[in-house]
Amino acid sequence: MANEPIKSLFANDIHRRIEEVIKVDQTSDDILRDEINEYVVTDAIRSHYTSIFDAFREIPNKPHEGIAIWVSGFFGSGKSSFAKMLGLSIENRAVAGIPAGDRFAQRAGDNKLQVLLKAINEQIPTHAVIFDVSTDRGIRSGNQSLTEIMYGLFLQSLGYAKDLDLSELEIALEEKGQLEGFEAEYGRLFQKEWSFEKGKVAFALSEASRVLHSLDPETYPMADSWVKAVKNKADISPGKLAERANELMKRRRPGQALMFVVDEVGQFVARDIQKMLDLQAVVQSLGVKGRGKHWIVVTSQEKLGELVSGLDDKKIELARLMDRFPLQVHLEPSDISEVTSRRVLSKNAPAEKALGQLFDQHRGRFTEYTRLTGDIRLPELTRDSFIDLYPLLPYQIDLIIQVVSGLRTQGGASKHVGGANRTIIKLAQQLLINPAVNLADQPIGAVARLDQVYDLVEGNIGSEVRAKISAISKELVHPLAQPVAKVICLLQYVKSVHRTAENITAALHPGVAEDSQLSAVKDALRQLEAANKVRLGDDGYRIPTPAEDDWERIRNGISPKPGDAHRIYSEVLASFWQPQPTHTLFDTKTFKAGLSIHGRGIVDGDMMFHVHLAEVGTSFLALANELRTRSQQERKSVFWAIALNEAIDRETVELFRSKEMLARKEREAKTADETALIGEEKIRQRRHQDELRRLIRAACLTGSVSFRGNDRSPDDRAVDMGKSAADILSDVLPEVFDRFKEAAARPADVKKGVDALFIAENLQGLPPVFSGLGLLRDEKGKTVFRVESGVLAEILSRIEERANYGDTASGRFLADELAKEPFGWDFEMVRLLVLSLLRAGKIQATSKGQTIDSATGIEARDTFSNNNFFRQASFRPKKGIEFEELVRASEAFRDTFGSEVRELNAGAIVSELRREVARHEDPVASAHGQLIAYRLPGAAVLEGAIGHMKAVLRGSEDNAIATFNASHRSIKEAIKRAIELDQALSEPRLLDLDRAREALKTAWSFLRGESDVSQDLRERAATLEDLLARETFYRELPTIEQNASAIDSEYARRFDQALEVRIRAYTEALNRLANTPGWDGIDQDQQQRLAAPLERGKTRNQERVPIPQLRSELDACEIRLQDAIGELHRIVDGDRVATVKLGGYFSGGVETEEQLDAALAGIREECSRLIGTGKKVIVQ
C-alpha cells in the first residue's frame, strides 16, 4: 500500500457530513437522528451513563434529593453531546419515528444500559427542558439569574407565556377555569390567536389588559387598568420555581418527571458568587420539594471543584454546592482521542497491517523527530496509537484541544469561535478532505502538521495576525518561514508547550520516513526575527500583536547619541565597582580603587583607575599607546584601555532603546496590553543589560592596563572584573603610597595611643604604638617626642607651611592631605600625630573660639575625641611673640582691614586688631545667622571664621597675634563674604530664593515625570539644583531667578492648559445637560442642584490646585454628567423611568454571533417589555 493515498486506509466514508458543534437545543429530526447514530460511546462514557441511569432508576423506590448532575470537559470534549443524549434518551421523544431512548440504547451496545434505559422510559416518563444558557434568545441579560431563565423556559415548554407577568395571568386564569374564555375573547377582539401573539411582550401586555377589561369591567374599569397595576411585579425565586414545577407539571404533564438540561452553566456562573449561590439554591429547592421528580443536568468546561475553589469568599457556603451534585462526570482528552479514532480515523484491516509495518520500520527516528517538550507529559507515540490516529499523532489531539480552547477565549475572534467553533472530530475530518490541506490524497507516510491545522482554523484568528502571516510568503524567501509562523501562532494558545526551535521543528515534521528540518527551521526563525515577524521572549517565539508592532516601530526609531552610549558604558563599568575593589596594605588600612571614565570621576577612591574606551582596531591600539605614555607622566594612577566591538555597540543600542521606551511609556501604561509590553520591555532590558555587562567585562579583561609605563593587564585566567582590579591595586599600592609604612598601625592600637596621651603624666610607659612608629626618643635620660624628623616632622612642617601662608591648618585639611599619596595615612593616625605634637608643646589648637595649649586638658579631650570637632579645629605652631611675628601681624592687618597699625608693638597691634575684629564680628555673625535661618549653603565657612575671631577677642595678647597670623585669610574672606551677602540678600532676593526652591520642590517634581518636557528645561532644572547647593550661590542670583522662572512658566503653561481643557469639558457638559429633554420643565432650584457639580468644574479655581487634580476632575466629568441626566429623568418622569444597562447583557463577553444575537435580542425584548408597561427607557 506504500504508493496508495491516505484515503485508502479508512473503514468509513471520510466525506460524510459531520456537524461542527452539537447544539443542545437543536430539534430537527434528521439532525437528531444523525447525531445519535454517529455518537461514539467509549468505555468511560458508557460507565458514566450507566451510573446516572442507575441513580435515576432507583428514585421511585428510594426518593432522595441527589438530583443534580455536573458534566465537565474542555471545549470540544463532547460534554454538550453527553448532556443532550442523556436528556433525549430519558425523555424518549420520537426521532424520525423511533424513540430516542431506543436509538441511543442500540448505539451504546450494552445490555445493562439498555435494560436500565428501557425501565426508565416505561416507568418514569420524563419531560425535558433542554437549552444552552449562553445562547438562548429568550435570555434577556447577563444580570438574569439562572432561576429566572430556567423558569421562563420551563413555562414556555409547557405552553405558557415566557414573560412572568403574562404567565402569572395565564396560571391564575387557568386555576379559575377562565383561560379558554380569555383566549376566545382575545380572538374576538383582535382576530388573532393568543398562543401566537403572547410572545410579542410589548403589545401582548396592553392587549391582555384590554381583554380583561372587556371580560370584567368592574374589576378592570379601564383598558389599561391591569397593565398599570402589574408593573413588572411578578417575581420568581428558587423555592417558587420548585413549587411551580410541582404544580404546573401536575396540570400539564401529569405523572411525568421533569429534567432540566442546561448547557454552559459553568461559563454562566463563573467568578460570580451570587450566580453560584443561585445555582445552589435552585438545586437544593428542586431536590427538597421534588424528592427525585425534578432533575437538573448542567455542563461546564471546569470541574465543579475547580470552579468553587477559585472563589475565596463564601467558600463554606459554596462547598455545600459540591454536596448538591453527587453525580459528577468529567470527560477526559483520552475520550476525545478514542472518539476521533473510531468516528473519523477508523482503519480497514489491510491499513492496520501496513501502518504497523511502517511504524516498526522507522520507530526510533520518527519518535525522536516528532517529540515535543513541555511542562506537562504529552501522550506517548506507540504502535497502536499511531495506527488508530494516523495521519494525526497522539500529541496533536491534545494540542488541537488547547488551540481550540485558546481560540475561544481570545479577543476579537471571528464568528466561528465559541458555540460554532470546529470540534476536534470535525477538524480531523477537514485535515483529510479540506482542499486547503487534502491529506487524504497524499501518499501513505505523510503526517498531519500543525501549520495545516492553522490553515483550517485561521478564520478564528485575529485579522491582523492573519494578514501578517499571509504576507510572509511575499516578503521572505525561506520556504519554511510561513509554516514556522503558523506553528508559532497556534502554539501561543498552548501554554504548556515550549515554543522552541526544536518543538516547532517537531510540529512541522512532514512524514514518517523524512529527515529532521531543525537547521532549516532555525534559518527561517532568524529571517522572521530580523523582519520583526516573530519575537523571542522568555516564553519562546511568538507572533507580535499590532500593539507590539507599533511598539517595535517606535523602538527601532530610537538611536543613542554618543553621550547616551557613554552614560550606558559608565553605568555598566560602575556596576563592576560594586562592591568597590579594595586592598588592605600591611594589614592595617583598606585602600579603595576609584573609577574615572573618560576623565569624569564616577567612584571616589584612594587610587584612581582611569578607564577609556575606543572602537576595536587602530583606534584602540592608538588609545592603548596614548594611555601607556600618560601613565609614565601621571604616576599615581592606573590607566585602562577597553576595545568596543560590534556586539557591544549592538547591545548598547538595544539597551538604550529599552531604557528610552520605558522612560516614555511606563507612566502612560493603562491597558493590559500596554502593561504587558512594559513588563516585557523590562525583561528585554535586563537581558540586554546582562549581555552588555558580559561583553564589556570580557572587553575589560582583554583590555590594556598601564601603570608607570608598565603593562598590568589581567592574565588569561581572569574572569571577574572586581577581583582583577583588586589584584592590580595590590600590586601598585606600595609603589604609590611608598610612605604609608612610616605610619602604619592597627586602628585599635592607635585608639589606645590617643587615650593614653589624654591621661599620661609622662611619656614613659606609653603604648607600644609610639615606639613602633618611632615617635619617641631619649633626651638626657628623659623620653621626649621625636619632632625634628619622621612622621611628626612631616605633620609639623605642613602646619608651619600653612601658618606662614597666613592660613590655619584645620584637622580636615591635615587628614585630607595626608590621606593622599605618597602617605595614605588613616584619619585616626593623623589625629594621634597631631595630638602628639600638642603634647610635645610644638603647636596650639583653636576649637570653638578657645585656644588649647595642653593635651591633658578637658578642652583637648573634647576636641580630639569628637571627629567633627577635630576636623573643624585649627592648628598653628606654638611660638613666642618675636619681632618677626609682630611684622607679620601688621602686614596681615593691612591686608585684612586695609589700614596700618599705629605702633609696631604687641599691645598696640592687639588693641587695634581687637577693635577691627569686634567691628566686623556682628556682620559676620549676622550673615551666618541669615544663612542658617533661610537654610542656605555656606554657613560652615563663616562658622570657622567666627571661632577664630572669638579667639582673637578673648585670648591672651600672644594668642591673639598667633591666631590672627594663622587665620587672617579666612577672617578676611568671611568679612568680604558677609558684606556680599548683606548686599545680595535683600528681601526680594530672599523671596526669589524661596520661590526657586519651591519651583524645584513642587513644579519640577511634577514636570520631571512628564514625558514631553524639553531637554533644555531638564538642563535648567539640573543647573538650578546645583546653584542652590553652592556656597557661592549669592553670586548667581540672576541665573537662579531665570531658571526658576523657566520652570514656573512651563508649569503655569501646563496648568492653564489643563484648566482650560477642564473648563471646556464642563462647559460642554452643562450645555448637554441644558439641552436634555425635560430640563426646562424643572424649577430653578432643581436646575441649580443638578448643575452644581458641573458648575464647580467650569469655575476657575481661586486657589492653585495641582495639575493631577485637574486631570482627575476632567476624567470625572462624563460620570457627573450622566449622574445629573439620570437624576433629571427621575425628576421629570418619576416612576415611569426605567434604566436598561447594556453592560449586563455582555457581562460574560461575546465570543460568537449567536451570543451577540442573543444579547441584542435580550436588549430588544427588555426594552419592548418596559415600553409595553408604559415605561420610558433610558439606555446606559
Sequence and secondary structure as in RCSB ss.txt:
>XXXX:A:sequence
MANEPIKSLFANDIHRRIEEVIKVDQTSDDILRDEINEYVVTDAIRSHYTSIFDAFREIPNKPHEGIAIWVSGFF
GSGKSSFAKMLGLSIENRAVAGIPAGDRFAQRAGDNKLQVLLKAINEQIPTHAVIFDVSTDRGIRSGNQSLTEIM
YGLFLQSLGYAKDLDLSELEIALEEKGQLEGFEAEYGRLFQKEWSFEKGKVAFALSEASRVLHSLDPETYPMADS
WVKAVKNKADISPGKLAERANELMKRRRPGQALMFVVDEVGQFVARDIQKMLDLQAVVQSLGVKGRGKHWIVVTS
QEKLGELVSGLDDKKIELARLMDRFPLQVHLEPSDISEVTSRRVLSKNAPAEKALGQLFDQHRGRFTEYTRLTGD
IRLPELTRDSFIDLYPLLPYQIDLIIQVVSGLRTQGGASKHVGGANRTIIKLAQQLLINPAVNLADQPIGAVARL
DQVYDLVEGNIGSEVRAKISAISKELVHPLAQPVAKVICLLQYVKSVHRTAENITAALHPGVAEDSQLSAVKDAL
RQLEAANKVRLGDDGYRIPTPAEDDWERIRNGISPKPGDAHRIYSEVLASFWQPQPTHTLFDTKTFKAGLSIHGR
GIVDGDMMFHVHLAEVGTSFLALANELRTRSQQERKSVFWAIALNEAIDRETVELFRSKEMLARKEREAKTADET
ALIGEEKIRQRRHQDELRRLIRAACLTGSVSFRGNDRSPDDRAVDMGKSAADILSDVLPEVFDRFKEAAARPADV
KKGVDALFIAENLQGLPPVFSGLGLLRDEKGKTVFRVESGVLAEILSRIEERANYGDTASGRFLADELAKEPFGW
DFEMVRLLVLSLLRAGKIQATSKGQTIDSATGIEARDTFSNNNFFRQASFRPKKGIEFEELVRASEAFRDTFGSE
VRELNAGAIVSELRREVARHEDPVASAHGQLIAYRLPGAAVLEGAIGHMKAVLRGSEDNAIATFNASHRSIKEAI
KRAIELDQALSEPRLLDLDRAREALKTAWSFLRGESDVSQDLRERAATLEDLLARETFYRELPTIEQNASAIDSE
YARRFDQALEVRIRAYTEALNRLANTPGWDGIDQDQQQRLAAPLERGKTRNQERVPIPQLRSELDACEIRLQDAI
GELHRIVDGDRVATVKLGGYFSGGVETEEQLDAALAGIREECSRLIGTGKKVIVQ
>XXXX:A:secstr
 TTSBGGGGBSS TTS   SS  TT   HHHHHHHHHH    HHHHHHHHHHHHHHHTTTTS  S  EEEEE ST
TSSHHHHHHHHHHHHHT EETTEEHHHHHHHHHT HHHHHHHHHHHHHS EEEEEEETTT TT   TTS HHHHH
HHHHHHHTTS SSHHHHHHHHHHHHHT HHHHHHHHHHHHSS HHHHTT HHHHHHHHHHHHHHH TTTS STTH
HHHHHTT     HHHHHHHHHHHHHHHSTT EEEEEEETHHHHHTT HHHHHHHHHHHHHHHHHHTTSEEEEEEE
SS HHHHHHT  TTHHHHHHHHHH  EEEE  HHHHHHHHHHHT  B HHHHHHHHHHHHHHHHHHHHHT   BS
S      HHHHHHHTTS HHHHHHHHHHHHHHHHSTT  TTSSTTS  HHHHHHHHHH TTT GGGSBTTB   H
HHHHHHHGGGS HHHHHHHHHHHHH   TTHHHHHHHHHHHTT TTB B HHHHHHHT  BTT    HHHHHHHH
HHHHHTTSSEEETTEEE   HHHHHHHHHHHT    HHHHHHHHHHHHHHHTSS  EEEETTTEEEEEEEEETTE
EEE  SEEEEEEEEETTHHHHHHHHHHHHHHHHSTTSEEEEEEE HHHHHHHHHHHHHHHHHHHHTTT  SHHHH
HHHHHHHHHHHHHHHHHHHHHHHHHHTSEEEETTEE    TT   HHHHHHHHHHHHHHHHSTTGGGG   HHHH
HHHHHHHHH SSSTT  HHHHHTT EEEETTEEEE  SSHHHHHHHHHHHHHHHTT  EEHHHHHHHHHSTTT  
 HHHHHHHHHHHHHTTSEEEEETTEEE  TTSHHHHHHHHSHHHHHH EEEE     HHHHHHHHHHHHHHHSS 
 SSSSHHHHHHHHHHHHHHHHHHHHHHHHHHHHTT S HHHHHHHHHHHHHHHHS HHHHHHHHHHHHHHHHHHH
HHHHHHHHH  HHHHHHHHHHHHIIIIIIHHHTT TT  HHHHHHHHHHHHHHHSTTGGGGHHHHHHHHHHHHHH
HHHHHHHHHHHHHHHHHHHHHHHHTSTTGGGS HHHHHHHHHHHHHHHS  SS   HHHHHHHHHTHHHHHHHHH
HHHHHHHHGGGEEEE GGGGGTT   SHHHHHHHHHHHHHHHHHHHHTT EEEE 
